[in-house]
Amino acid sequence: GAEIDRQLGEVEARKQAKTLRRNMEFLQMWQRLLNVEDMNPRELLENAMRRFQGYFSVDRCMYLQFADDKLPKVLYNNTDVEVSTKLVEEIRKSLRMNIYGFAVSKMSNEYSDYSGLLDCFGGGKVCSMVVIPYLVGSRLDTVFLTYVEMRESWFSMVNHYMLDEEDRAFFEVLFREANLALKRIESNHKIREMNRLLYQSAITDQLTGVRNRTGLYRFVNEITTGSREDFRGRMAIMFIDLDNFKPYNDKLGHEAGDVVLKGMSRIFEQALGSWGIVARYGGDEFILLIRTDERSILLDIAEEIYAQIDKANGFETELRAQLGEIPEEYRNMQIGCSIGIATTLHNDASLDVQELINEADKVLYEVKNEAKGTYRFLE
């Protein structure tokens, strides 16, 4: 009898060692799976849950993230059970009985103690269940829940279906890793988003929303380094100066000037469409950087700008909305603009963009001195 017991003990020990070794291999795979920086959290969890359910032969999983008194955010759920106030109450109630979580099965004496929660998932359909909470201080942060459903021959293969305390302890390790991975991804996302907003702020004119001078030259640098493929080869610059802008600022105040600057920026963006970018170069000067030197397209853009300015009627509607009643003597002020256009067609194709800007500025100067309110190409 003693020899048989010894042999059975050895078999059991080898079995436990094998299980432990396999679990450690799974843990290493799980850590590699979660140690991904750029994957979408939902995609990461879908992938992880597929591996988890396949390895442990569980049927259903639910992973919830709690915040304040609202319904928790569903990180993962393949239970077909909707996350409701009643379910949340039953989860909290069951955790009050065991704050560190629990494993319960048909074979355990405590099965009926958790009947409220088990009923949410079909009651008698659940053969065994593990629930694991994760706390931040005393606040419930996340809950992982998984269960195995009843089989027709459940008793003959009882060990396959009975999740127990050992499973709970190992699952706790796995999903602590998952929690850390999700928080790391969320933190990295916030940092990237903050950096993006800071970068966007650095290159954007805060009043008009178009690029500022820094933003223009960042874009120019991208063209120069070849990272803007759509701007390779031919291009054009429209250097624009607003006409009659000063009276808006001097007579109606800076608020009126702001309305005009924003309105003109919108016109430039709409006229340009997808052909390039608009930048506020400074004060009431703007630059349109355009990815073609085809004269017919440039003519269309320029003509559209003037058509839209005429249609805007001095932005009278917008000014009234901003300032209220406008004194009669200031009602017929007309904003306009002069445009100097330089293209690679008239220069060496390898000419740098700054030279093109300088050429367009010279043409604009001629327009302002000779015939304001129109456009001219570099001849």
Secondary structure, DSSP 8 states (H G I E B T S, - for coil): -HHHHHHHHHHHHHHHHHHHHHHHHHHHHHHHHH--SSS-HHHHHHHHHHHHHHHHT--EEEEEE--TTS--EEEEE-SS----HHHHHHHHHHHHH-TT-EEEETTSTTGGGGHHHHHHTTGGGEEEEEEEEEEETTEEEEEEEEEEE--TTTTTTHHHH---HHHHHHHHHHHHHHHHHHHHHHHHHHHHHHHHHHHHHHHB-TTTSSB-HHHHHHHHHHHHTT--GGGSS--EEEEEEEES-HHHHHHH-HHHHHHHHHHHHHHHHHHHGGGEEEEEEETTEEEEEES---HHHHHHHHHHHHHHHHHHGGGHHHHHHHHSS--GGGTT---EEEEEEEEGGGS-TT--HHHHHHHHHHHHHHHHHH-SSSEEE--
